């Protein structure tokens, strides 16, 4: 068996992952003939029929599937080694771009970043604030090094540090609803009332809606503070992060309408960065700093939230 090259393995892996030679060529930015030749060369060198070409689409043979499983480990190790070499060659970054999402507890996050960058005189912090899909879009547009935002569990593209759960609670101002508050309120009862929703700051990602009620009149805002103000003044209702409205819920300035049909939802808040990018020494130290300080943010999000509550009488 002749020795085979990393390039040949990468082409074979791309064909399996993409489902064909043309798609693999596009993924690797290679020509179709070059990818085809690399896989054929790999088959000659191993002496194995790695692909079944008899159907409309190529598919891995039994030997090909077994070989591919082992090859994936080697390719992952090579990518990690390449990233490590890039890190060593970088030196300290002159700037870092950090994005805080709309569910991030800003006082804690800003205090944490302030302490860290006070000791990084040669690295300029560019701080951005985005909402809904905006943070993730910036990360994958290569205009952010790190984000603090919601993330789905098991996202293989991201490396994450768990910062806690953000409980989203549907709230109203006293007197906003034309009917009594109880745990049986249905979304249909709210269809005629204005709902306040966050504006998605993403530029080109598919639109994402959270908690919206079809057919309800809406007002959109750019940040959670403005959303809270509109709701508190009786101009709309909406879902809010509990940590932002805990004081208002406690003293009756806002009322939860959570119940069987409006349960709210918990969002997973994380610090996230891309797995497929090298991270310089300052970014790596910041990552370690975030991991060490994560309990502070988790504590800020840990206050329990109750079910729908009747309006409280104010103390006289």
C-alpha positions as CSV (number, residue, x, y, z in Angstrom):
1,X,0.0,0.0,0.0
2,X,1.4,3.4,-1.0
3,X,1.3,6.3,1.3
4,X,-1.7,8.6,0.7
5,X,-1.8,12.3,1.2
6,X,-3.8,14.6,3.5
7,X,-5.3,16.2,0.4
8,X,-6.6,12.9,-0.8
9,X,-8.2,12.2,2.6
10,X,-9.8,15.7,2.6
11,X,-11.3,15.1,-0.9
12,X,-12.7,11.7,0.1
13,X,-14.2,13.2,3.4
14,X,-15.8,16.0,1.4
15,X,-17.4,13.6,-1.1
16,X,-18.9,11.6,1.8
17,X,-20.0,14.7,3.7
18,X,-21.4,16.6,0.7
19,X,-22.9,13.6,-1.0
20,X,-21.1,13.9,-4.4
21,X,-18.1,15.1,-6.3
22,X,-19.5,18.4,-7.6
23,X,-20.7,19.4,-4.1
24,X,-17.4,18.3,-2.6
25,X,-15.5,20.4,-5.2
26,X,-17.5,23.5,-4.3
27,X,-16.9,22.9,-0.6
28,X,-13.2,22.6,-1.1
29,X,-12.9,25.3,-3.8
30,X,-11.3,22.7,-6.1
31,X,-12.3,21.5,-9.6
32,X,-14.5,18.5,-10.1
33,X,-11.7,16.6,-11.9
34,X,-9.2,17.3,-9.2
35,X,-11.5,15.9,-6.5
36,X,-12.4,12.9,-8.6
37,X,-8.7,12.1,-9.3
38,X,-7.9,12.4,-5.6
39,X,-10.5,9.9,-4.5
40,X,-9.5,7.5,-7.4
41,X,-5.9,7.8,-6.3
42,X,-6.8,7.0,-2.7
43,X,-8.7,3.9,-3.8
44,X,-5.6,2.7,-5.8
45,X,-3.3,3.4,-2.9
46,X,-5.4,1.6,-0.3
47,X,-6.5,-1.2,-2.7
48,X,-10.1,-0.6,-1.5
49,X,-13.3,0.2,-3.4
50,X,-14.2,3.2,-1.2
51,X,-17.2,4.5,-3.2
52,X,-20.1,2.8,-5.0
53,X,-20.6,4.7,-8.3
54,X,-23.3,2.5,-9.7
55,X,-26.2,4.6,-8.6
56,X,-27.5,8.1,-9.4
57,X,-25.5,9.4,-6.4
58,X,-22.2,8.0,-5.2
59,X,-22.3,6.3,-1.8
60,X,-19.7,4.9,0.5
61,X,-19.1,1.1,0.4
62,X,-18.9,-0.8,3.7
63,X,-15.1,-0.5,3.5
64,X,-15.4,3.2,2.6
65,X,-17.6,3.8,5.7
66,X,-15.1,2.1,8.0
67,X,-12.2,3.9,6.4
68,X,-14.0,7.2,6.6
69,X,-14.7,6.8,10.4
70,X,-10.9,6.4,11.0
71,X,-10.0,9.1,8.6
72,X,-12.2,11.6,10.4
73,X,-10.1,11.3,13.5
74,X,-6.9,12.0,11.6
75,X,-8.4,15.0,9.8
76,X,-9.7,16.5,13.1
77,X,-6.2,16.1,14.6
78,X,-4.7,17.8,11.6
79,X,-7.1,20.7,11.8
80,X,-6.4,21.1,15.5
81,X,-2.6,21.1,14.8
82,X,-3.1,23.7,12.1
83,X,-5.1,25.9,14.4
84,X,-2.5,25.6,17.1
85,X,0.3,26.6,14.7
86,X,-1.8,29.6,13.6
87,X,-2.2,30.6,17.3
88,X,1.5,30.4,17.9
89,X,2.2,32.6,14.9
90,X,-0.4,35.2,15.7
91,X,1.2,37.1,18.7
92,X,-1.1,39.2,20.8
93,X,-4.1,40.5,18.9
94,X,-4.4,44.3,18.3
95,X,-8.2,44.1,18.6
96,X,-11.1,41.8,19.6
97,X,-14.7,42.1,18.6
98,X,-17.2,40.9,21.3
99,X,-21.0,40.8,20.8
100,X,-23.4,40.9,23.7
101,X,-26.9,39.6,22.7
102,X,-30.2,40.9,24.0
103,X,-30.6,38.2,26.7
104,X,-27.2,39.0,28.2
105,X,-27.2,40.5,31.8
106,X,-25.2,43.5,30.8
107,X,-24.0,44.9,34.1
108,X,-22.3,41.6,35.0
109,X,-20.9,41.1,31.5
110,X,-19.6,44.6,31.2
111,X,-18.0,44.5,34.6
112,X,-16.3,41.2,33.7
113,X,-15.0,42.6,30.4
114,X,-13.9,45.8,32.0
115,X,-11.7,43.9,34.5
116,X,-10.2,41.8,31.8
117,X,-9.4,44.5,29.3
118,X,-7.9,46.8,32.0
119,X,-4.9,44.5,31.8
120,X,-4.8,44.3,28.0
121,X,-3.3,47.7,27.1
122,X,-2.3,46.6,23.5
123,X,-5.6,45.0,22.6
124,X,-8.5,47.3,21.7
125,X,-12.0,46.0,22.6
126,X,-14.8,46.6,19.9
127,X,-18.0,45.9,21.7
128,X,-21.2,45.3,19.8
129,X,-24.9,44.8,20.9
130,X,-27.1,42.7,18.7
131,X,-30.5,41.0,19.0
132,X,-32.2,37.7,18.1
133,X,-30.1,36.2,15.2
134,X,-27.6,39.1,15.0
135,X,-24.9,37.7,17.3
136,X,-24.7,34.4,15.6
137,X,-24.7,36.1,12.2
138,X,-21.7,38.3,13.2
139,X,-19.8,35.2,14.4
140,X,-20.2,33.4,11.1
141,X,-19.6,36.5,9.1
142,X,-16.2,36.7,10.7
143,X,-17.0,40.1,12.3
144,X,-17.0,38.8,15.9
145,X,-14.5,36.8,17.8
146,X,-16.9,35.8,20.6
147,X,-20.5,36.3,21.5
148,X,-22.6,36.1,24.7
149,X,-26.1,35.0,23.6
150,X,-28.6,32.1,23.4
151,X,-27.4,28.9,21.7
152,X,-29.0,25.6,21.0
153,X,-27.5,22.6,22.9
154,X,-25.3,20.4,20.8
155,X,-24.4,23.0,18.1
156,X,-21.3,21.3,16.7
157,X,-20.1,24.5,15.1
158,X,-19.7,26.3,18.4
159,X,-17.5,25.9,21.4
160,X,-19.4,27.2,24.4
161,X,-19.2,28.1,28.1
162,X,-22.6,27.7,29.9
163,X,-23.6,30.9,31.6
164,X,-27.0,29.9,32.9
165,X,-30.7,29.8,31.9
166,X,-32.6,32.9,31.0
167,X,-36.3,32.4,31.9
168,X,-38.6,34.3,29.5
169,X,-41.8,35.4,31.2
170,X,-44.9,36.9,29.6
171,X,-45.8,40.1,31.4
172,X,-48.3,43.0,31.4
173,X,-48.8,46.2,33.3
174,X,-51.7,46.3,35.8
175,X,-54.9,47.1,34.1
176,X,-53.6,46.3,30.6
177,X,-55.8,43.2,30.1
178,X,-59.5,43.6,29.7
179,X,-60.1,40.4,31.6
180,X,-58.8,38.9,34.9
181,X,-55.4,37.3,35.1
182,X,-55.3,33.5,35.8
183,X,-53.3,30.5,34.7
184,X,-55.7,29.6,31.9
185,X,-55.1,32.7,29.6
186,X,-54.9,31.5,26.0
187,X,-52.9,33.2,23.2
188,X,-56.2,33.7,21.3
189,X,-57.3,36.0,24.1
190,X,-54.3,38.3,23.4
191,X,-54.7,38.5,19.6
192,X,-56.4,41.9,19.8
193,X,-53.8,43.4,22.1
194,X,-50.5,45.0,21.0
195,X,-47.5,42.7,21.4
196,X,-44.0,44.1,21.8
197,X,-41.3,42.1,20.1
198,X,-37.6,42.4,19.6
199,X,-36.3,43.6,16.3
200,X,-33.9,41.1,14.7
201,X,-30.6,42.9,14.1
202,X,-29.4,40.2,11.6
203,X,-28.7,41.6,8.1
204,X,-29.2,38.5,5.9
205,X,-30.1,35.5,8.1
206,X,-33.6,34.0,7.8
207,X,-36.0,35.8,10.1
208,X,-36.7,34.2,13.4
209,X,-39.8,34.8,15.5
210,X,-40.1,34.1,19.2
211,X,-43.4,34.0,21.0
212,X,-45.3,36.0,18.4
213,X,-49.0,35.5,18.1
214,X,-50.3,35.4,14.5
215,X,-52.6,38.2,13.6
216,X,-51.8,40.3,16.7
217,X,-50.8,44.0,16.3
218,X,-47.1,44.4,17.0
219,X,-44.6,47.1,18.0
220,X,-40.9,46.3,17.5
221,X,-38.0,47.6,19.6
222,X,-34.3,47.3,19.4
223,X,-33.4,46.4,23.0
224,X,-35.0,44.8,26.1
225,X,-34.9,48.1,28.1
226,X,-37.1,49.8,25.6
227,X,-39.4,46.8,25.5
228,X,-39.7,46.9,29.3
229,X,-40.6,50.6,29.3
230,X,-43.3,50.1,26.7
231,X,-44.9,47.2,28.6
232,X,-44.6,49.0,32.0
233,X,-46.5,52.0,30.5
234,X,-49.3,49.9,29.3
235,X,-48.6,50.2,25.6
236,X,-48.1,46.5,24.9
237,X,-47.5,43.1,26.5
238,X,-44.6,40.8,25.8
239,X,-42.1,38.2,27.0
240,X,-39.2,39.6,29.1
241,X,-36.0,38.0,30.6
242,X,-37.0,37.5,34.3
243,X,-33.8,39.0,35.6
244,X,-34.8,42.3,34.0
245,X,-38.2,42.5,35.5
246,X,-37.8,40.7,38.8
247,X,-38.1,43.9,40.9
248,X,-41.2,45.0,39.0
249,X,-42.8,41.6,39.4
250,X,-42.0,41.7,43.1
251,X,-43.7,45.1,43.8
252,X,-46.6,44.8,41.3
253,X,-45.5,47.2,38.7
254,X,-45.6,44.3,36.2
255,X,-47.6,41.2,36.4
256,X,-46.8,37.7,35.1
257,X,-49.4,36.1,32.9
258,X,-47.5,32.8,32.7
259,X,-49.7,29.7,32.8
260,X,-50.7,26.5,31.1
261,X,-51.1,28.0,27.7
262,X,-48.4,30.7,28.0
263,X,-45.6,28.8,29.8
264,X,-42.8,31.1,28.7
265,X,-39.5,29.4,28.0
266,X,-35.9,29.0,29.2
267,X,-33.1,30.0,26.9
268,X,-29.6,28.7,27.2
269,X,-27.2,31.6,27.7
270,X,-23.6,30.9,26.6
271,X,-20.3,32.5,25.7
272,X,-19.6,31.1,22.2
273,X,-16.8,31.0,19.7
274,X,-16.3,29.1,16.5
275,X,-14.6,25.7,16.6
276,X,-13.1,26.1,13.1
277,X,-11.1,29.2,13.8
278,X,-7.8,29.7,15.5
279,X,-7.9,31.9,18.6
280,X,-5.0,34.2,19.6
281,X,-3.5,34.5,23.0
282,X,-5.6,37.4,24.2
283,X,-8.8,35.7,23.0
284,X,-7.7,32.5,24.7
285,X,-7.0,34.3,28.0
286,X,-10.4,35.9,27.8
287,X,-12.1,32.5,27.2
288,X,-10.4,31.2,30.3
289,X,-11.4,34.3,32.2
290,X,-15.0,33.8,31.2
291,X,-15.0,30.2,32.2
292,X,-13.6,31.2,35.7
293,X,-16.1,34.0,36.2
294,X,-19.2,32.2,34.7
295,X,-20.7,31.6,38.2
296,X,-21.2,35.3,38.7
297,X,-23.5,35.5,35.6
298,X,-25.2,32.2,36.6
299,X,-26.0,33.8,40.0
300,X,-27.5,36.8,38.3
301,X,-29.9,34.6,36.4
302,X,-30.8,32.2,39.2
303,X,-33.7,34.0,40.8
304,X,-36.9,31.8,40.7
305,X,-39.9,32.9,38.8
306,X,-43.5,32.1,39.7
307,X,-46.7,31.4,37.8
308,X,-49.2,34.0,37.0
309,X,-49.9,36.2,39.9
310,X,-52.9,38.4,40.9
311,X,-52.2,42.1,41.2
312,X,-50.7,43.0,44.5
313,X,-52.1,45.9,46.6
314,X,-49.5,48.7,47.0
315,X,-48.6,49.6,50.6
316,X,-50.0,52.9,51.7
